[in-house]
Amino acid sequence: MARGWIFILVSLPALALGQERQKLGPSKDDPQKAEQSQREGSTQEQAPPEEDEGTKEKEYSFNPLQAAKEIQTGNYYFKKGNFKAAASRFREASRWDPTSAEPYARLGDAQEKLRDRKAAREAYTRFLEMDPDSKRAAEIRRKIGGMPSK
């Protein structure tokens, strides 16, 4: 009786492997089956290739914690003098939490350091639209007033 159970326990993985191979198709070791499968497969429709993860556009949902992390990382880059990376992080933060005005103020600061006056003006304007009574509002209004309009 024990031999029967041992046989069953030993043969189960082999049976499962055989079934898995049938799902996957013939192996490279068996050229006849591979050729036959290829002929049969040419008549069947093939699934479209999966989209590359790198080319997909990122989907954002309201996540203030992620926005806070992005702002923190952006501040780090800003202090290190990497204004391009900082601007990217502040832009990300504004997408994770579109109700927060802070990322726009910091984005404007980074864009100003990059000498992109138009982008800085847009970010500052967005900040003022969202939080006109902020502590920084007067400072930002002066910055916008000193920037050329074009």
C-alpha positions as CSV (number, residue, x, y, z in Angstrom):
1,M,0.0,0.0,0.0
2,A,2.8,2.4,0.9
3,R,4.4,1.8,-2.5
4,G,1.3,2.9,-4.3
5,W,1.2,6.2,-2.4
6,I,4.9,6.8,-3.1
7,F,4.4,6.1,-6.8
8,I,1.5,8.6,-6.8
9,L,3.4,11.3,-5.0
10,V,6.4,10.8,-7.2
11,S,4.4,10.8,-10.5
12,L,2.2,13.9,-9.7
13,P,4.9,16.5,-10.4
14,A,5.8,14.7,-13.7
15,L,2.1,14.7,-14.7
16,A,1.8,18.4,-13.9
17,L,4.9,19.1,-15.9
18,G,3.6,17.2,-18.9
19,Q,0.3,19.2,-18.8
20,E,2.3,22.4,-18.6
21,R,4.4,21.5,-21.6
22,Q,1.2,20.8,-23.6
23,K,0.0,24.3,-22.8
24,L,3.3,25.9,-23.8
25,G,3.7,23.9,-27.0
26,P,6.5,21.6,-28.2
27,S,10.0,22.0,-26.9
28,K,13.0,23.0,-29.0
29,D,14.3,19.5,-28.6
30,D,11.5,18.0,-30.8
31,P,11.8,19.6,-34.3
32,Q,8.9,17.6,-35.8
33,K,6.4,18.7,-33.2
34,A,7.8,22.3,-33.4
35,E,7.3,22.3,-37.2
36,Q,3.8,20.9,-37.0
37,S,2.9,23.4,-34.3
38,Q,4.2,26.2,-36.4
39,R,2.1,25.1,-39.4
40,E,-1.0,24.9,-37.2
41,G,-0.2,28.2,-35.5
42,S,0.0,30.0,-38.8
43,T,-3.7,29.5,-39.3
44,Q,-4.5,30.7,-35.8
45,E,-4.7,34.3,-34.8
46,Q,-1.9,35.4,-32.6
47,A,-2.4,37.8,-29.7
48,P,-1.1,41.4,-30.2
49,P,2.2,42.1,-28.5
50,E,1.9,43.5,-25.1
51,E,2.6,47.2,-24.7
52,D,5.9,48.2,-23.4
53,E,5.6,49.5,-19.8
54,G,8.0,52.4,-20.6
55,T,5.8,53.8,-23.3
56,K,2.6,53.7,-21.3
57,E,1.5,57.0,-20.0
58,K,1.4,57.0,-16.2
59,E,-2.0,57.1,-14.6
60,Y,-2.4,59.4,-11.6
61,S,-5.0,59.3,-8.9
62,F,-5.4,61.5,-5.9
63,N,-2.5,60.5,-3.6
64,P,-1.3,63.3,-1.2
65,L,1.3,61.1,0.4
66,Q,3.0,60.4,-2.9
67,A,2.8,64.1,-3.7
68,A,4.5,64.9,-0.4
69,K,7.3,62.4,-1.2
70,E,7.7,64.0,-4.6
71,I,7.9,67.5,-3.1
72,Q,10.5,66.3,-0.5
73,T,12.6,64.7,-3.3
74,G,12.2,67.8,-5.4
75,N,13.4,70.0,-2.5
76,Y,16.5,67.7,-2.2
77,Y,17.3,68.1,-5.9
78,F,16.7,71.9,-5.7
79,K,19.1,72.2,-2.8
80,K,21.7,70.2,-4.7
81,G,21.3,72.5,-7.7
82,N,19.7,69.9,-10.0
83,F,16.8,72.2,-11.0
84,K,15.7,70.0,-13.9
85,A,15.2,67.0,-11.7
86,A,13.5,69.2,-9.1
87,A,11.1,70.6,-11.6
88,S,10.3,67.1,-12.8
89,R,9.5,66.1,-9.2
90,F,7.4,69.1,-8.5
91,R,5.4,68.5,-11.7
92,E,4.8,64.9,-10.5
93,A,3.6,66.2,-7.2
94,S,1.1,68.5,-8.8
95,R,-0.3,65.5,-10.7
96,W,-0.6,63.3,-7.6
97,D,-2.4,66.1,-5.7
98,P,-3.9,68.6,-8.1
99,T,-5.6,70.4,-5.1
100,S,-2.3,71.5,-3.6
101,A,-0.8,74.8,-4.5
102,E,2.7,74.1,-3.0
103,P,4.1,72.1,-5.9
104,Y,3.2,74.9,-8.3
105,A,5.2,77.5,-6.3
106,R,8.2,75.2,-6.1
107,L,7.9,74.3,-9.8
108,G,7.9,78.0,-10.5
109,D,11.1,78.4,-8.5
110,A,12.8,75.6,-10.3
111,Q,11.7,76.9,-13.7
112,E,13.0,80.3,-12.8
113,K,16.4,78.8,-11.9
114,L,16.3,77.0,-15.3
115,R,15.7,80.5,-16.9
116,D,12.4,79.2,-18.4
117,R,10.4,82.4,-17.6
118,K,7.3,81.3,-19.5
119,A,7.0,78.0,-17.6
120,A,7.8,79.8,-14.3
121,R,5.1,82.4,-14.9
122,E,2.5,79.7,-15.7
123,A,3.4,77.7,-12.5
124,Y,3.3,80.9,-10.4
125,T,0.0,81.9,-12.0
126,R,-1.5,78.5,-11.2
127,F,-0.3,78.8,-7.6
128,L,-2.0,82.2,-7.2
129,E,-5.2,80.9,-8.7
130,M,-5.2,78.1,-6.1
131,D,-4.0,80.0,-3.0
132,P,-4.3,83.8,-3.5
133,D,-4.0,84.4,0.3
134,S,-0.8,82.5,0.8
135,K,2.2,83.8,2.7
136,R,4.2,83.7,-0.5
137,A,1.5,85.4,-2.6
138,A,2.9,88.9,-2.4
139,E,6.4,87.6,-3.2
140,I,5.2,85.6,-6.2
141,R,3.1,88.5,-7.5
142,R,6.3,90.6,-7.5
143,K,8.2,87.9,-9.4
144,I,5.4,87.7,-12.0
145,G,5.4,91.5,-12.3
146,G,9.2,91.5,-13.0
147,M,9.0,88.8,-15.6
148,P,8.5,89.6,-19.3
149,S,5.1,88.7,-20.5
150,K,6.4,86.7,-23.5
